[in-house]
Amino acid sequence: MSIWNRIGPVVVEVDGSAENLRVVDYACAEALRAGTELVLVAPYSAHAPYSPMTPGSTPKPPAELADAAVRAAVAHVRHREGYATELIAVTEEGSRQRVLAHAARKARMLVVGRSRSRGPQRLVHTQGNLTLASRAGCPVVVVPLTWKPSLLDRKVAVGIDGTELSDEALEFAFGAAAARDGNLVVVHAGLPAERPFVDEDPECSWISRAEYVLSETLGPWTSRFPTVKVTRFLSSRAPVAALVHESAEVGLIVVGAHGGPLPIDPVARRSLAAMTCPVAVAPHHPAESGQVTSAGPARPPRGRSVGAEGPVSGGTVVPGGWREWARCWGRAPVSGLG
């Protein structure tokens, strides 16, 4: 199981669409804010899709399309930000889940786009992102394809339930708020199913217990991040309804999720499907709770890497970590990419 590397690079999925460039912009902003590398990853299948509507046409090989997608993303970033960010552009054959999880295994975060589909298909895609978060071991940020920078980006909200499931979510949320010089809203919602032990109003009893849970849970984090202004929000609404309501006023929502091969998190899944702002899913791994690793960078993923001399296939291009690899390819930009 992966350990969340808090000092790793920012990894972003590239799919070649025009809307995806907004997702790349979000990831680039996060990399600039953290002062780290940005890794552009484009998974592709081994075989080109066949369309019966165009039987005479010969589609381009998926590898070429993936190379073109990352080159376009690199050109977009260089045009907007210049050379302020070290870039790594990688294409790899395989399923989306396997390629992205492998690329993000030592990342500080993985950024992906929200599905364009609606209804049941969106829920299926959302469950895939939850599974991706549990496999990658780092927070996965799902960004709407309509995202644009705004003043709301300085506000972060996190949903907690008072259990260990909220540990990584709180750490990520406090870190994000501190990096943005912004404020943090801590949401604790939902009336308990059980009756109070004493004969008193259930809602008043819940408020007292919720305030105690928040004080106990937030104490260590407010000491660690003293510059972050924290607002506590208690609501008797269902957790998803409270988070969706809060998402209209913040630039990022953070929720916790279970780790493991088949994570079942109704709140996280419905939040991903319903939010209008970026949502970060922070997976919880019990054996790693409370551990902060400063492990060195991971080896680059195997596959095709777009570098100084164009695509290279057949394994790892340069041995060593993320930083050394980025510097190697960063010395001589690809012709025509800025």
N, C-alpha and C positions, 0 to 999 in steps of 0.2 A: 504494500500500500504506500502511496506517495505521501511525502511530508510537505506541507505548504512551505515553500521557500519565500520568505517575506522580502528578500532582496533580489529576487529573480527578475527576468524581463517581462514585458507585457506582450502577450501573444494575441493575435487577432486573426480571425478566419476571413479569407478572401474568396469570393465566388465569381468575380468578374462583372457583376451587375452595377449599374450606375448608383442604385440605392445603397449598395454595400460600401461605397466610398464615404458615406456618412458614418458608418460603423468604424471605418478606418480612421476617420477624423477623431472620433471619440477615443479610440485606443491611442492615437498619437498624442492627444491632450493628456491622457493619463501617463504616458511614457515621459513626456516633457515635465509634468508635474513631479514625477518620482525621480527624474534624472537617470533613467535607465534605457536599455535598448528596446526597440520595437521589432517584433518578429511577425512577419506576414506569412501566413500558411495557407496554401491552396490544395486541398485534397482533390484527387481525381480518380475516376474508375479506369479499369484496364481497357474497357471496350467502349467505343463511341455509341451513343444511342441511335437507334434506327427509327426513322419516321416513315410510315407507309404513305404519307401524303406527298413525299418527295423521293420517289424510288430511284430517280436517276442521279440524284446529287450524292457527292462524296463528302461526308462530314469531316472536319478536321480532327486529327487525333486528340484525345482528351489531354495528353501531356502538353501539346502545343497550346491548347486553350488555357490550361492552368498557368503555363509560363507567361502567356500574354496578359492574364489577369493580374499576376503579381507585378509584372513590369508596369502595367498601367497604375497599380496602386502605389508603387515606388515613385513613379513620375508625379502622381497627385500629391504625395507627401512632400517631395522635394520642391514642388511648385509652391506649396502653401507655407512650408516651414523651413525651406532651405536645408542646410546640413546640421541643424541643431540637434537632430536625433540620429543615433546610429541605427541602421536598418539591417535586418536579415530577411531575405526573401527565399522562401522554401516551397517547393511543390513535392508532393509525395503521393504515390499510388496507394489506394486503400480506401476503406470506408471512412466516412466523416468522423465517427466515434473513435476509431482506432488512431487515425492520423492526428486529430486534434488533442486527444488525451496524451499521446506520445510526445507531441511538441510542447505541451503545457505541463509536463510532469514536474518540472522544477521552476515554474513561472510564478510570479506574484499574482497574476490574474490572467484569465482567458476571456477575450471579448468576442461575442458572436452577435449576429443580427437576429432580430425577431422574425418569426415566420410570416410570410405574406398570407398564408392560408387562414381560414376561419373555421369555427365550429369544431367538430371532432378532430379534423386534421391538425388544427392548432394545438389541441390538447396532446395529441400524439407527439408532435414536434417538441412541445414543452417538456413532456416526460423524457424525451431524448436528451434535452439540455440538462435535466436533473441527473440523469445517468452519466452524462459527460462530466458534470461537476464531481460526482463521486469517484469517477475513474481518474480524472486529472489530479484530484487532491487539492486544487487551488480554487478560489472563488471564480465563478463564471458570471460575467456581466452580460446580460441580454439587452441589446440596445434596439429601440424602435427604428425602423428604416426611415422615419421622418424626423429623426433627432436633429436639433440644431443647438448651438451654444446659447445659453441665456443666463440671466442673473440668478435663476433658480438653481443653477448648478452648484452654488455655494452651500445649499441646504441639503442635508442628508437625513434620512429617516431609517430606523431599524426596528423591526418587530421582534419582541422577545417574549418568552413564556416562563422565564424563571428557572429553566432547567439547563443542563450542560449543552443542550442543542443550540443554545444562543451564544456560546463562548466565542466561536470563530466569527459569528455574525457581528458581535459587539466589537471585537478587535478590528475587523475590517471597517466597520462603520466609523469608529473613532479615528482610525488612521486616515480614512477618506476625508472626514470633516477637518482634521488637522491639516492635511495636505492642501485643502481648498481654502484654508483660513475661514471656514464657515461654521455653521451651527448644526447641532445634531438633535433630532426629535426621536425620543425613545417611546415606542408604541407598545402598550400592554393592553390587550383587548380580550373580551369574551368572559361572560359570567361562568363560574365553576358549575359543574353538573351536580356536585354533592351539596347537601344542605349544611349550613354552619353548625358547629358543635354546641353553640349556645342559642338561646331563644332571643334572636334579634333580627333586625331587618337584613335579609340576605345581601342586598346591594351594598349597604353600609359595611357589612362584614367583609365583602369582597374588596371594597375600596381600602379598608384598613390593611388587609392582607396584601393587596397589590402594592400599596405604598411601601410596605415592609420588604417585599420581594425586590422592588426597584432599588430601594436603598442598599440592600445587601448585594445586589448584582452589580450596580453601577459604581459602588465605592472604589474598588481597585482601579477601574478604568478612568474615573475622574481624577484620581491621583496621578495616574500615568500620563494623562492628557489634560493638564490643568488649563490650557488655553482654549479648549473646546467648550462653548456654551451649550449646555444640555437643557432641553425642554422635555418634561415628562408628560405623556399623553395617555390618560386612562379612558377606556371606552367600554361600554357594555355591549357594543356591537360585536358581530362575529369578526375574528381576526382579519379575514380577507377583506370584508367590507370596510373596516377601519383603515387598513393599509391602502386600499384603492382610493378612499377619500383623501388620505394624506398625500398620495402620489401627485395630486394636482398642484401641490404647493412646494414640492421639493424637486431636486435634480437627480436624486438617486435613492432607491429603496433597497435595503439590505434585509435578507431573510436567511435563516438557518435551514439546513437540510441534513438528513441522515446520510451517512456514507454507506458503502456496501455496493454489491453488484446490482441490486434491484431496489433502489430507494423509493419508499412510498411516503410522500409528503404532500397531502392534499392542499395545505395552506400554501406551500411554496409553488406547487404546480398551478393552482388557480391564480396566485399572484402574478406569476410569469405571463399567464394567458390574458389577464385583465388590465395590467398596469399600462399607463400612458407614458411613463418615464422609464429610463434604464433601471433594471433590477439586477442586483448582485445576489447570487446564491452561494453562500459560504458553507461548504460541507463540513459536517462534524465527524471527526474520527476519535472515538473514545480513548484509544491508546495514545493519541497525540495531544489530547486536550491540555491546554496550558503551556505546551512546549513551543518555544520560538526558536526556529532553526536558522542558523547562518551558514548553512551548507553551501558549498561552492556551486557554481553554475553547472547545469547539466550538459552532457555532450549533445551536439546538434542532432536532430532527427535524421535518420537515413532517408535518402530520396534524391530528388533533383533540386539543385540549389542555383538560383539565378545570381551570378556574381560578376566579377570583373570581366570574365571571358565568356559570358553567356551561360546557358544551362549546362550543368555537369551531372551525369547520371552514374549510378552504380555505387552508392554507399556514401559514407560520411566524407565530406570534401576536405575539411581541415580538422585534424585531431585537436582535442582541447575543449575548452568551455565556450559558453555563449560569447563572452567578451572577446576572446582571442579570434573567434570566428568572425564576429562582426567587424573587428578592426581589419582583418585580412581582406574581407570583401569591400570594406568601406574606403580603402586606399584609392581605388580606381573605379569610379562609378561606371555603370553600363552606358555605352554611347547612346545618346538621345534621351536619357532619363534625367537630365539636369545635372 
